[in-house]
Amino acid sequence: MKKESSLTTLIWSITYLALIVFVLLGAKVPRTSSVDALAPQNQRKSIEEAFTFTPQVRVTRLKIGSMERRFKEEFDESDDWPKRLSFEIESIAAKPIVYLEVNLNFPETKSSGSMMSYPIKLGIRPDVKTSVTGEPLLLMPGDKLNINVSEHYQKLERFISGRHPMNQIRRAQIEIGFIIFQDGTAWAGDFMRPDPAKPGRYIPVGRSPQNQ
């Protein structure tokens, strides 16, 4: 009887100690509500590529800082994350490009008005007389060019913050907005030729460069 009693006491002692350890370890595990679990997902950032017919330039590489990213991939970053955005573009056009506008669109700004779009302008427009000087551009077919948003971020931030809180920007869209070729023709979704009656204006001629 004494042996059975001692064995029973030992079993209860081990069970009691195991229960104490379980309770202590369980107390150290933080409890996360369903709202907290979803919050980081709502704060995550992403970048999209705007769709266009007959593209003449494509994005071949996308980075946030030193980290390569993919379109529509979600990632964690601070509020000034567009500052660390850089991307490589490649000309797939048949003709040399001398002027290029790449738009950074911010869909979330629709909540405070029309969608805000910041143009990054590369090259010098040959069709417009202006006192503004810039670096000439000659992007040959197959050439690649790296664009660092950090070089434009100060103006971009002022532009966005003038109407929309910068800390609410979690999505960006890269869009090739306007191209002028070396022969004077242009592209903006459709191919265009110069309007002889209105310098600086263009006449759409459709989606085939043959119509230019």
KAGI-V660960 format. One record per residue. N is the residue number from 1. RES is the residue in three letters. SS is DSSP state (2 for helix, 1 for strand, 0 for the rest). Layout:
n->(N:N)
res->(RES:RES)
ss->(SS:SS)
//
This chain:
n->(1:2:3:4:5:6:7:8:9:10:11:12:13:14:15:16:17:18:19:20:21:22:23:24:25:26:27:28:29:30:31:32:33:34:35:36:37:38:39:40:41:42:43:44:45:46:47:48:49:50:51:52:53:54:55:56:57:58:59:60:61:62:63:64:65:66:67:68:69:70:71:72:73:74:75:76:77:78:79:80:81:82:83:84:85:86:87:88:89:90:91:92:93:94:95:96:97:98:99:100:101:102:103:104:105:106:107:108:109:110:111:112:113:114:115:116:117:118:119:120:121:122:123:124:125:126:127:128:129:130:131:132:133:134:135:136:137:138:139:140:141:142:143:144:145:146:147:148:149:150:151:152:153:154:155:156:157:158:159:160:161:162:163:164:165:166:167:168:169:170:171:172:173:174:175:176:177:178:179:180:181:182:183:184:185:186:187:188:189:190:191:192:193:194:195:196:197:198:199:200:201:202:203:204:205:206:207:208:209:210:211:212)
res->(MET:LYS:LYS:GLU:SER:SER:LEU:THR:THR:LEU:ILE:TRP:SER:ILE:THR:TYR:LEU:ALA:LEU:ILE:VAL:PHE:VAL:LEU:LEU:GLY:ALA:LYS:VAL:PRO:ARG:THR:SER:SER:VAL:ASP:ALA:LEU:ALA:PRO:GLN:ASN:GLN:ARG:LYS:SER:ILE:GLU:GLU:ALA:PHE:THR:PHE:THR:PRO:GLN:VAL:ARG:VAL:THR:ARG:LEU:LYS:ILE:GLY:SER:MET:GLU:ARG:ARG:PHE:LYS:GLU:GLU:PHE:ASP:GLU:SER:ASP:ASP:TRP:PRO:LYS:ARG:LEU:SER:PHE:GLU:ILE:GLU:SER:ILE:ALA:ALA:LYS:PRO:ILE:VAL:TYR:LEU:GLU:VAL:ASN:LEU:ASN:PHE:PRO:GLU:THR:LYS:SER:SER:GLY:SER:MET:MET:SER:TYR:PRO:ILE:LYS:LEU:GLY:ILE:ARG:PRO:ASP:VAL:LYS:THR:SER:VAL:THR:GLY:GLU:PRO:LEU:LEU:LEU:MET:PRO:GLY:ASP:LYS:LEU:ASN:ILE:ASN:VAL:SER:GLU:HIS:TYR:GLN:LYS:LEU:GLU:ARG:PHE:ILE:SER:GLY:ARG:HIS:PRO:MET:ASN:GLN:ILE:ARG:ARG:ALA:GLN:ILE:GLU:ILE:GLY:PHE:ILE:ILE:PHE:GLN:ASP:GLY:THR:ALA:TRP:ALA:GLY:ASP:PHE:MET:ARG:PRO:ASP:PRO:ALA:LYS:PRO:GLY:ARG:TYR:ILE:PRO:VAL:GLY:ARG:SER:PRO:GLN:ASN:GLN)
ss->(0:2:2:2:2:2:2:2:2:2:2:2:2:2:2:2:2:2:2:2:2:2:2:2:2:2:2:2:0:0:0:0:0:2:2:2:2:2:2:2:2:2:2:0:1:1:1:1:1:0:0:0:0:0:0:0:1:1:1:1:1:1:1:1:0:0:1:1:0:0:0:0:0:0:1:0:0:0:0:0:2:2:2:2:1:1:1:1:1:1:1:0:0:0:0:0:1:1:1:1:1:1:1:1:1:1:2:2:2:2:2:2:0:0:0:1:1:1:1:1:1:1:1:0:0:0:0:0:0:0:0:0:0:0:0:0:0:0:1:0:0:0:0:1:1:1:1:1:2:2:2:0:2:2:2:2:2:2:2:2:2:0:0:0:0:2:2:2:0:0:1:1:1:1:1:1:1:1:1:1:1:0:0:0:0:1:1:0:0:0:1:1:1:1:0:0:0:0:0:0:0:1:1:1:1:1:0:0:2:2:2:0)
//
